[in-house]
Amino acid sequence: MPHPGPRNLLTDIPGLLVGHAIDERVDTGVTVIRTERPWTASVDIRGGGPGGRESAALEPENMVGQLHALVFSGGSVFGLGAADAVTAALSVQGVGLHLKAGAPAIPIVPAAVLHDLSNDGDKDWGLEPPYRRLGFEALNNCAEDFDLGAAGAGRGA
């Protein structure tokens, strides 16, 4: 019979790290699940207004089927910028698919976003939504121990 790990957290699974970042002013956040090696993954999308990226790469009929990190973000469509940041940072670290010598590593970083734009946070960010910055912060905060509750992507929900 399965039983909880020592911390009763997702990171009890060896090879997974979780990081959060929040923006108190905007009342939003980002969560990154970082894998220490490529992980086999698949996806099933449900709901009336899903928002995400790279989910098709994880569909069973496609060739990739692995991810290097997973991003959850507030901010609806604006939150997708968090995955851009994580992808760029991992590529610089050499994490990802290596298809040609000298070409950048191509990390597979699927993302899902949730709508928290209707909360009372200040959404007057102009041309610079905070999500790219929050993506970098959440990746840098990845660790075995992390906050539960209204943290990261769940901050403004």
C-alpha distance (Angstrom), angle and dihedral (degrees) to the residues before:
residue distance angle dihedral
M1 . . .
P2 3.84 . .
H3 3.77 117.5 .
P4 3.81 134.5 -174.5
G5 3.78 119.5 -84.7
P6 3.80 122.9 -118.8
R7 3.83 94.4 -80.7
N8 3.82 96.7 27.6
L9 3.83 87.3 -130.7
L10 3.79 135.6 122.7
T11 3.78 87.3 -106.5
D12 3.80 90.6 67.5
I13 3.80 81.7 85.5
P14 3.82 104.4 87.4
G15 3.79 113.2 -113.9
L16 3.81 98.3 28.2
L17 3.80 125.5 109.9
V18 3.82 127.3 177.9
G19 3.78 129.6 -154.6
H20 3.79 133.7 -178.6
A21 3.77 134.4 -163.3
I22 3.79 126.9 -176.5
D23 3.77 137.2 -170.0
E24 3.81 108.5 -149.9
R25 3.82 93.7 -167.9
V26 3.80 93.2 54.8
D27 3.83 92.4 34.0
T28 3.78 93.5 -133.4
G29 3.77 140.8 104.8
V30 3.78 151.7 -176.4
T31 3.79 133.0 -124.5
V32 3.81 123.5 -160.8
I33 3.78 125.5 -165.4
R34 3.79 107.0 -159.6
T35 3.78 123.1 -162.6
E36 3.79 120.8 -150.8
R37 3.82 88.7 -144.3
P38 3.82 133.5 9.7
W39 3.79 110.9 -64.7
T40 3.77 126.2 -151.4
A41 3.78 108.2 -121.7
S42 3.78 142.0 164.8
V43 3.78 133.7 -166.7
D44 3.79 140.3 -138.3
I45 3.80 114.4 -172.8
R46 3.78 120.2 -155.5
G47 3.77 138.1 164.4
G48 3.77 137.7 69.8
G49 3.80 98.7 -86.6
P50 3.80 110.7 22.6
G51 3.79 118.8 177.4
G52 3.76 123.7 -166.3
R53 3.77 150.1 110.6
E54 3.80 138.8 -124.1
S55 3.79 91.4 16.1
A56 3.82 90.5 127.3
A57 3.82 89.3 62.4
L58 3.81 87.8 64.2
E59 3.80 97.3 49.0
P60 3.82 109.8 118.0
E61 3.82 94.6 -117.7
N62 3.82 93.7 57.1
M63 3.80 129.1 86.7
V64 3.80 103.9 -124.8
G65 3.81 103.8 62.4
Q66 3.80 93.8 158.7
L67 3.77 134.9 89.0
H68 3.79 135.4 -159.5
A69 3.81 97.0 -160.9
L70 3.79 138.6 -4.8
V71 3.81 123.6 -140.3
F72 3.79 128.9 -156.6
S73 3.78 117.2 -175.3
G74 3.74 143.3 173.9
G75 3.78 118.0 -136.6
S76 3.78 100.9 77.0
V77 3.82 110.0 -123.6
F78 3.82 91.2 -6.8
G79 3.81 89.0 62.0
L80 3.80 91.7 66.7
G81 3.81 86.8 81.2
A82 3.81 88.1 74.4
A83 3.80 89.9 68.8
D84 3.82 90.2 51.1
A85 3.80 88.6 58.9
V86 3.80 94.4 47.2
T87 3.81 90.9 47.4
A88 3.81 92.3 51.1
A89 3.81 93.8 46.4
L90 3.80 93.9 48.7
S91 3.81 91.9 47.1
V92 3.82 90.6 54.1
Q93 3.83 87.3 52.2
G94 3.82 89.5 53.6
V95 3.81 93.2 -110.9
G96 3.79 116.1 143.6
L97 3.76 143.2 45.4
H98 3.79 114.0 -25.0
L99 3.79 106.7 -151.3
K100 3.81 101.6 160.0
A101 3.79 134.8 15.1
G102 3.79 110.3 -100.2
A103 3.81 94.2 16.3
P104 3.81 119.4 114.4
A105 3.79 118.9 -93.9
I106 3.80 110.9 -101.5
P107 3.81 110.9 -139.3
I108 3.79 117.4 -159.5
V109 3.80 104.4 -135.5
P110 3.80 113.5 168.5
A111 3.78 116.2 -167.5
A112 3.77 139.1 -165.2
V113 3.78 125.1 -165.1
L114 3.76 134.2 -158.4
H115 3.76 130.2 -154.1
D116 3.80 113.0 -107.0
L117 3.80 97.3 142.6
S118 3.81 92.7 108.9
N119 3.80 95.8 63.4
D120 3.81 121.2 99.2
G121 3.82 96.2 -94.6
D122 3.82 121.4 121.8
K123 3.80 106.7 -96.7
D124 3.80 95.4 175.4
W125 3.82 94.4 113.8
G126 3.81 97.9 135.0
L127 3.80 112.6 -160.3
E128 3.81 94.8 -13.5
P129 3.81 113.6 67.0
P130 3.82 108.9 -171.4
Y131 3.79 96.8 -123.3
R132 3.81 99.7 94.4
R133 3.82 89.8 53.1
L134 3.80 90.4 45.4
G135 3.81 90.2 50.9
F136 3.82 91.0 56.5
E137 3.81 90.9 46.4
A138 3.80 94.3 48.6
L139 3.81 91.5 49.3
N140 3.81 90.6 49.6
N141 3.82 89.6 49.0
C142 3.81 94.5 55.2
A143 3.80 111.1 132.7
E144 3.78 141.9 137.7
D145 3.81 92.3 -97.5
F146 3.79 120.6 55.7
D147 3.80 140.4 157.2
L148 3.79 122.0 -88.3
G149 3.80 127.2 -149.1
A150 3.80 124.1 27.0
A151 3.80 94.0 10.6
G152 3.79 131.3 118.3
A153 3.78 113.8 -12.3
G154 3.80 90.5 0.7
R155 3.81 93.3 57.6
G156 3.78 99.7 99.6
A157 3.79 100.6 23.0
